[in-house]
């Protein structure tokens, strides 16, 4: 089982879970988005597959089905690199973007 942790809105409702998966030898994060948020954070069970709305790689805003608050999912550096490669962006430009993102990550810590 991959590494997982709950993804919550600002009011603590579980809207999905963050999954760390290996892709091409690199670890990357994905959001497994639930159809409906869960108010009970004590439960350790996860919804079955029919309750999972999708796997999110890129940036997106998600509205909590309980309180209506909006939470923004942001991709990690590895995901951005993979998305840029998939879009056919020049390798030199990808290196510049990834370098800037890594520097920003360091400054946030």
C-alpha positions in Angstrom: 0.0 0.0 0.0 1.4 3.4 -0.9 2.0 6.1 1.7 -1.3 7.9 2.4 -2.6 10.8 4.5 -5.9 12.6 4.7 -6.5 15.8 2.7 -8.8 18.1 4.6 -10.6 21.4 4.2 -9.8 24.3 6.6 -12.6 23.0 8.9 -11.1 19.5 9.2 -13.5 17.6 6.9 -11.7 14.9 5.0 -12.2 15.5 1.3 -9.7 12.9 0.0 -6.3 11.4 0.7 -2.8 12.2 -0.5 -1.2 9.1 -2.0 2.6 8.9 -2.7 3.2 6.7 -5.7 6.3 5.7 -7.6 6.4 6.7 -11.3 9.5 6.1 -13.4 11.6 5.6 -10.3 10.5 8.9 -8.7 8.0 9.5 -6.0 5.1 11.8 -6.7 1.9 12.9 -4.9 -1.6 12.4 -6.1 -4.9 13.4 -4.6 -7.5 10.7 -4.4 -10.6 12.9 -4.3 -13.7 11.7 -2.5 -17.2 12.3 -3.9 -18.4 13.5 -0.5 -16.3 14.8 2.4 -16.3 12.9 5.7 -16.9 14.8 9.0 -15.6 11.9 11.1 -11.8 12.1 11.3 -11.6 9.3 13.8 -12.4 6.7 11.3 -9.4 4.9 9.7 -11.4 3.4 6.9 -11.4 4.7 3.4 -14.3 4.9 1.0 -14.6 2.1 -1.6 -13.7 2.9 -5.2 -17.2 3.9 -6.2 -16.9 6.8 -3.7 -13.7 8.1 -5.2 -14.3 10.8 -7.8 -10.9 10.7 -9.3 -7.1 11.0 -9.0 -5.8 14.6 -9.3 -2.3 15.4 -10.5 -2.5 19.1 -11.5 -3.6 22.2 -9.6 -7.3 22.4 -8.8 -9.8 24.0 -6.4 -12.1 21.7 -4.5 -15.2 22.7 -2.6 -16.0 20.8 0.6 -19.4 19.1 0.3 -20.1 19.7 4.1 -19.1 23.3 4.8 -18.6 24.8 1.3 -15.0 26.0 2.0 -12.6 25.8 -1.0 -9.3 24.0 -0.7 -6.6 24.2 -3.4 -4.6 21.1 -4.4 -1.1 22.0 -5.6 1.1 19.4 -7.4 4.6 18.6 -6.2 7.7 19.3 -8.3 7.8 15.8 -9.8 4.3 16.1 -11.0 4.9 19.5 -12.6 7.9 18.1 -14.4 5.9 15.1 -15.7 3.0 17.4 -16.9 5.4 19.7 -18.7 7.1 16.8 -20.4 3.7 15.4 -21.4 2.8 18.8 -22.9 5.9 18.9 -25.0 7.6 21.8 -23.3 11.3 22.3 -24.2 13.7 20.4 -21.8 15.7 23.6 -21.1 12.5 25.4 -20.0 11.5 22.4 -17.9 14.8 22.6 -16.1 14.4 26.3 -15.4 10.9 25.8 -14.0 11.9 22.9 -11.8 14.9 24.8 -10.5 12.7 27.7 -9.6 10.1 25.4 -7.9 12.8 23.7 -5.9 14.2 27.0 -4.7 10.7 28.1 -3.7 10.2 24.8 -1.8 13.4 25.4 0.1 12.4 29.0 1.0 9.0 27.8 2.3 10.6 25.4 4.8 
